[in-house]
């Protein structure tokens, strides 16, 4: 049976291992003893088409959503199907667990070092050792050691991300502030705890500090990380040292540049990667066909939104209160941004924002 080494017990790595475990000798290499991830745990309803979520990892379900403008005006939406708020660490554990139950092996506290001819070099308990493998999957995050080891760590830029859990009574409504940093949020976890966070460019490194000052509440935890900015130029496959090497998830910059979300994209790409390895198909071509255009549009929208001024946001939020527009926003998946064009068709006054998009000459 051919060997697959998956580096990273992430959603992307664990789900790929799960999809391959019945056909290959799969081993998950995780550098840490835990599966901690610094990002908000929000899933939209289409997740149910990819994986069954264990109820024990769900912390909350939320149907109300508010988007705030700089002038404190806001748009309130009521989703037909609730957003699922979950514990991200438990989600990672759950996905790795189902992979192990299907036959994958898990090796924790083990660091990937580099590839050798037909082997990967690993380190555990200060001892280096090698493992033969046919396939190597880099699911080891934004600063992927796998990508670096095979000269695929190119065309990379990052957002700064930070979050805190604070004590705060709430009305079980997600709040977003798209004008604060690149994107800021308040997500209820329980009746008296919320997660507050920001995503920003490096040039606005104090965005989280400023946002947190809005809340005079007890801080229970604070974390920070980086989020990859999707790169259309990235390469995600290479035959190196006689090993077929693939990148997936954050290692492949598969994150939405609008909000930093990547779970749906990682799960979709994981299924594609497993199918391509099993059927000897072109992974690069397949994942780009499935989610590449979507990620590219998120990137272009981000570049345009970065040009927005306060008055642009104020006017946009006002226009989005149209009932026909609200109906689209309340029913369409936020992972697929093509509904924007339908909104412009239904409300032509939104087209005036094309001038803002065109400030970025490379939008189209």
N, C-alpha and C positions, 0 to 999 in steps of 0.2 A: 504493500500500500504506500502511495506517495506521501511525502511529508510536507506539511504546511506549518510554518512558524508565523504566528500573528503577534506582533509587538504592540502592546497596549490593550488593557482591559477596558477600553472605552465602549460606548454604544456601537460605534462603527466596527471596532475590533471584535467585540463579543458577538455581534449579530452575524458577522462574516463567518466566525468560527462555528456558530450554531448552524448556519446554512451548509457548511462544508463537513461537519463532524461525521456524518454517516457515510461519506465517500472517501475521506482522507484521514491520515494520521495527523490530527491537528493539535498543536500546542500553543497556548496563550502565554506570552511572556509579559509580566507586569512588574514594573520597577518597584512599586510600593506595596504595602500590605493592605491598602485600602483602594477604593475607586472614587476618590473625591474629585469633584469637578466644580470649578467656580463659574457658575452661570445659572440663570433662572430656569426652573423646571416647569415649562409651560408647553403643553401639547394641544393641538387642535384635533377635532374629531377624525380627520382622515387617518390618524395613527392606527385606528382600529382595522384598517385595511392591510396593515403591515405586520402587526404583532398584537397578541393578547396581553393587555396590561394587568398585572397582578394587583388586586384591590388594595393590598397592604401598603403599596408604595404611593398610593394616591392620598394627598394631604387635603385637597380641596377641589371643588368644581365651581366655576364662576361663569355666569352668563352676562353680567354687566361690565361694560368697558367704556372708559372715558378718555378722550383725547383732548389735551389742554393746549390752548393758544397762549402766546406771551401776555396777552391782555386779560388772561384768566377766563375768557370765554371757553366753553368746552362743548364737544360733541359727545352725546351719550348713546351707546349702542346696546342692544339686547340680543345676544346671539341665540339662534334657534337651537343650537347644540352647544353645551358648555365647553369652555376651555378646561383642560385637566391640569391641575397643579400637583406636581409630584416631587418626591425627594429624589434629587438627581443621583446621589450616591447609591441609593437603593435601586434605582433603575439600572445603573451599570451593573450592580451586583446580580440583579435578577437576570439580565441578559447573559452575563457570563455563566450564571448558574444553569440556565437551560442549555447552554452550549456544552457544559461539563456533563450534564445528565444525558446528552446525546452522544457522548464519547470523547469530547475534547479534554485535553489535560490542561491544568492551570499551574503555572510556576510563578509564584509571587516573590517579592524582594529580590528580583533578578533583573539585571541591567543588560540591555543590548549594547554591544561594543562596536562590532563591524562584521562585514561579510568576508569570508575566505572562499576559496574555490570549492563550491558545493556545500559550504558550511556557514553557520553563523557563530560568531564568538560571543559568549555571554559571560556575565560575572555575578556571582552570588557568594556571600560570606567571605568577601575579599579573595575569592578564588575564581580564576578564569577557566572556562571549558568550552568546547565546541560541540555543535549538534549538526548532523547532516540534514539538509533540507532541499526540496525541489522548488518550493515557493516561499517567498517572504512577503508579508503584508505589513506595511507601516501604518498603524492606526494609533500612533504615539504622540498625537497632538501637534500644536502649532509650531513647535521647535523640533520637529521630528528628527530623531537621531538616525532613523532608517533613511529618510530623504537625504540627509547630509552624507551618509556613508556611501551612497550610490550616485552622488553628484546630481540629485534632483531638487536640492534646496535652492531654487532659483525663483526670481520674480515674486518675492515675498514682501508684503507690508502688513501692518497689524493695527488693530484698535486696542486701546486700553479699556479694560472692563473692571468694575469694582462693585461690590454689593455689601449690604449689611442687613441683618435681621434685627428689627427693633420692636419694642413693645408699643403697640398702638391699636386702639379699638378702631374698627372699620366697618363699612357697610357691604363687605364682600364684593367690591368692585375693583377691577384692574384699572389703574390710572397710568397713562403714558404722557410724556412731555417730549415730543419729537424735536423741539427747539432747544433743549437743554443738553449741551454736549452734542453728540450725534443722535442720542436716543436715551431717555431715562424713564424709569418705571417704578411703580409701587404695586406690589402683588400680595394680596392677603394670603397668609399661610393658615392662620387660625382666626378666631374671633378677636384676639387681642395681640396678634403678631403679624407683621408684614415684612416683606423683603423690599428694600429700596436699592436701586442700582443705576449705574450709568454706563454707557459705551461712548467713547470719545476718541478723537485723534490725539496723537502724541503732543501736538501743538496746544492742546487744551487739557493738560494733565491734571488740572485742579478742578475739573468739572464735578467729580464725585464729592469733593470736599464742599463745594458750593451747594450742591444739591442736598447733601445731608444736613446742611444748616437750616433747611426749610423745616426740619423735624426736630423738635425739642423733646426727644424721647430717649428712653433707656436703650442703649446699643447692646445687643446680645452677642453679636459676632460681626466680624469684618473680614472680607477676603478680596483679593485682586488677582487678575490674570491678563492674558492677551487673547484677542480673537483674530484669526486670520482674515484678511480682506481677500475675497475671491479674485483669483488671477486667471483670465482666459488663456494665458500663455503657458500655464503650468503643465508639466508632463507627469503622468501618474503611472507609467510603466517603463521598466527597463530590464533587460537581460544583463545581469552583472555578476561576475564571478560564477558563471554557470548556474545562476539562480534567477528565476522569474520573480521580479520584485514589483510590487504594486503599492500605491498610496491611496488612502481613503480617509474620509472625514476631515477633521481639522488639518491633518497632515497633508491633505490635498487641497486645502483652502476652500472646502465645500461648505461655506457659511454664507448666510444671507447678509449682504452688506447694509441692508436697511435696518435690521434689528440685531444681527449677530447670531440669530438662531441657526441651528444646524442639525437637529435631531432627525427631522423627516428626511433631509437630504442624505444624512449618513445611513439611515436604514434603507432607503431606496438604493443607494450606491452599493451597500453591502450585499443586498440580494442580487444585484447585477453582477458584482464581482464574483460571487460564488457561482452563479450560473456560467459566467465566462470561463472560469477555471475548470469547472466540470465539463463544459462542452467545447473547450479550446476556442473561445471566441474573443473578439477584440474588445477588451474592457474599456479602453480609452474612447473608442467610437460609441459604445453602448451607453456609458454613463453620460457622455455629453449630449447624446440624443434624448435622454430621459430628463436630465436636470440642468444641462449646460446653459441652454437659452434662458431658463428661469433664473439661474444664478447671475447670468450676464445682465439681465434686465434689472435685478435687484442692485447690481453694481452701478449701473447707469442712473438709476433712480437716486441712489445714495449721492453720487457726484452732483446731481442736480439739486437735491435737497440741501447739500452743503452750501449752495449759493443762495438759499432762501434768506430773506430779511424778515424782521419781526412782522412788518405789515403784510408780507406774503402769507405767513402762517395765520395771522388774524383773519385775513380774507378767505383763505382756504377753508378753515374750520367753519366759518359762517356759511360758505357755499355747500359744504358737505352735509348740512342739516336738512337739505332737501329730502323728502320722504322716499323718493325713488332711489336716491343715492344711498340713503341709510339701509334700504332693503338689500342692496347689493353687498354693502359692507357687513351686514348681519348674517348673510348666508354664504358668501364665497370664501374659499380657503385663502388665508393670508399668505400661505406659502407660494401660491401662484399669483403673481401680480398682474396678469393680463386683464383682469377685470377693470383696471384703470381705464382702458380704452372704451369699454362699454359705458363707464361713468361719463366720459367726455361726450359720447354719442347722446346719452340721455339728457345731459345738462351742458349744452355748448358753452356756457359761460366759464366752465372749467378750462376750456381750451386756451383762455388768456394766460394760463400758467405755462403754456408752451414757451413763452418768452423767457421765463425763468429757467426752464430746461435748456433753452438754446443759449443761455449764457455759458453753458458748458458746450463748446463747439463740437466735442466728440461724442455727444449723446447718441446720435444715430449711427 
